[in-house]
Amino acid sequence: MPIERIDDPADLRLADYRDLTDVALRRVLEPAGGLYIAESAKVIGRAVAAGHRPRSVLVQEKWLDDVLPVAGGAPVYVVPADVAEQLTGYAVHRGALAAMHRPTPPPVQDVLAGARLVVVLEDIVDHANIGAAFRGAAGLGADAVLVSPRCADPLYRRSVRVSMGTVFQVPWTRMPEWPDAAGILHDAGFHIAALALADDAVPLDVFAAERPPRVALMLGAEGDGLSRRALQAADTVVTIPMAGRVDSLNVAAASAVALWALR
């Protein structure tokens, strides 16, 4: 594989890595350009193992040996630490970034085939919460994750990092808007359980004791929770009983608690 040493942050070969701190811009450009950024040799290795292809790798000299086995034949650009920071806008502590070709999302029906427990994330915009939810899904036995059209990108750099690379492990895709998404889930035999606060909500332990064979666990955005249309699509509203005058948990923590109960 080509190893190219570059000391100019304006070099056109480094365009994929420029100004990564501009979150709004990257949200627009990465999906449209068919790319996402993987950070650290471990995460790059997990992406490659999942069948994803790097377009190039950016690395500092002291991490070069760690990156070469996972570069997949892509060009490896070796840069000084100050050039990496000028280029990306932050200190690249993990030493390596890869511009990865974004795979085509599979059809929802393919992701649901054979699944028994699915996490549905509606309009969650915090990338750390997305990553944490994927890590919980992988560690606590969810078979797949569906994300709404306005949900943050699971392949955004921070989501991938917080997930510890489990976004490459758990099958996932974007679902259509409600009520079309509910129709697909019901056609596949799923009972839609909305995790939300409601006067008629069923406590999680009660629901888990007689859980349906196939469950789609639905969680909503930070602050506002699930939309009205999502709640209308639900077969059951489920709540986690709380103490200490706390009404709810962070969405990623709530998903972990619910998945543990439904495992």
N, C-alpha and C positions, 0 to 999 in steps of 0.2 A: 504494500500500500504506500502511496506517496506521503512522505513526511516533509512539510514545508515550514520553515522558520520565518516568521513575519514580525517585524518590529514597528510597523506603521498602522495605527488603529483605523486610518482612512482607507486601507487596502480594500479593494472591491471584493476580494475573496472572503472577507469577513462580514459582508453585508447582513447575513442571516442573524448575526449576534449583536447588532448595533441597537442601542437604546432599549434594552429589555425592560427597564423600569417604567416605560410608558404603557401601563396596563391596558388602557382603552385602545391604543393603537394596535397592540399585539393581538387583542381579541378580534379585531377586524382582519388583520393581515394574516395571522397564522392559519386559520381555517381556509381563507380564500386562496392563500398561497400553497396550501397543502403541506404545511410544516408545523411541527411543535418542537419545543426545546426540552431535552432531557439533561439533568444535572447530576454529575458524579459518575465515576466509572461503574459503581454498583447498579445504579438506575439505568445507565446506558446498556449494561450487560443484560438486565432484565428485559428491556425493550427489544433488544436484538434476539434474545431467546424466545420472545413472544412472536417473532416473525417480522418486526418492524425494521425498516432499513434506514441507516444514517446517510444523510447527504454529505456531511462533513463533521469533523470533531475539532473542537477548540480546546487546547490543553496547555498547561504550564509544564516546563521541562521536568520538574521533579515528580510529576504524575504520569509522565509519558509511558513508562513501562506498564502501569496499571491499565492504561487505555488501549494500548495496541491490541491485546487479545480480543477486545469487544468492539473494535472499530468497523468490523465487517467489510474491510477493503476500501472504505471511504477515505478521502484525503484527510490527513491529520495536520492541523495548523498549530504549530508550537509558538506561543507568544510569551513575553515577559509578563509578570504580575501587573505592572502598572499599565501595560497595554490592554490587558484583559479588563481592568477596572475602567479605563477610559472608554473602552468599547461598549461594555455592558451597562455602565453606570453604577456598578456596585462591586464590592470585593468578592471575587469568585473563590470562596473558601474551600470548596470541594474540588477545585483544581481542574475540572473538566466540564465542558458543555458539548452537546451534540445537537445539530439541526437534523431532526428526524422527519422522514416522509410520513405524512399523516395517512393512516389506513382508511379505507372507505367504511363507514359505519354499516354494520350488517342490518338486515331487516329485523324489526321488533319480533316477528314471529319466530325467526331463527334463534334469537337470544332466549326466548321463552321455552323453546322446545326442550322437554325433559326437566325443566326447572320446577322446584317445589316451593322455594322461598325467594322472593324477589324484592329488592328495595327500589322504591320509586321516589326520586328527588324532584320536587317541584320548585322551580324559580329560586334556588339557593344560589346566591351571588358571591359568597365568600369562598375563595379558592382553598383556604385551609380547611374549612368545613367539608368541602367536597372531598379533599384528600383524606381527611379523617374518616368520613363516612365509607369510602372505599376500603380503607384499612380495616375498619370494623366489619364490613361485609365479607372481606376475605378471611379474616381471623375467626369470625363467628358463624360461618357456614351459609351465607347467602349464595345462591346460585347465579345471580345476575343482578345488574343495576340498570334501571331506566332513568334517563334524565329528561326533563321537560325542554321545550324549545328555547326558553329563556334562562335555563340553568347555566351556571358558569361552566367553563370548559374543563373536563376532567384531565385533559392533556396539557393544560397550562402548567408552566414550570413549577409554580408553588404547589399546585394540586398534586403533581407527580411526586414532588419531594416529600410532602406531608404524608402521602399514601405509602411511602417507602417502596414505590414501584408496583404496588398491588393494582393500580389502574391497568396494568398489562396482564394481570392474572385473572381478574374477575370479568366475565363477559359483560359488555354494556353497549348501549346504543341510545340514540335520541328517539323519543316517542313523539307522536303527533299531539295536537291540542286535544283537550276534552271537548266533546264526549267521545271522540274517535278512539282515544287511548283506552278509555274504559271498555269500549266495545271489543277491542283487541284482547284485553286482559280477560274479560268475561268469556269470550269465544275460546280462549285457551284454558278455561276452567279455573281461573283464579278468583278468590274471594278478596276484595279490596278492603284492606283495613287502614283507616286514616288515623294517624297518631295526632290527636288534637284535644283541646279542652272543649268540653260540651257537657251540658247538664245530663244528657242521656248517654254519655260515654261509658263504655264497658271497661272496668279495670283490667290492666294488662294480664295479671295473673289469672283472672277469670277467663279471659279470651284464650290464653295459652293452654288452659286446662282442657279445652274442647276445640282446639284449633282446627280449621278446615284443612283438607289435604294439601291444597295449594293456596299460598297466601302472598299477596302483593302488599307490602308494608309501605305506606305512603307518608312522606314527611315534607313539610312546607318550609317556606322561606324564613330567614331569621327575622324575628319581630312580628311580622304579620301572620305567620303560619300558613296553612293551606288556604288556597283560594276557595271562593264559594262554589265554583264549578267542580273543583276537586272533591269537596265535601259532598256535593250532590251525587258524585259518581261512586262514593264509598258505599260498601255494603254494611260496614260496622265502623263506628268511631270508637277508638281505643285510647285510653289515657294511662299514664304512669302515675300511680298514687304517690303523692309528695307529702313531705312533712316540713316543719320549720317555717311555715308561711311562704314557702317557695312554690310558685305555681307550675314551673316547668324547667326542663334542662336545656342546655345547648343542643342544637339539632343533631350534631354528631354523637354526643353523649347519649341522647335519647335513642338514636338508632341502634347504638351498641347495646343498651339495656334491653330494648325490645327484641333484637336479634338473639340475645342470650336466652331470653325467656321463650322464644319460639324455635330454638335450635332443634 
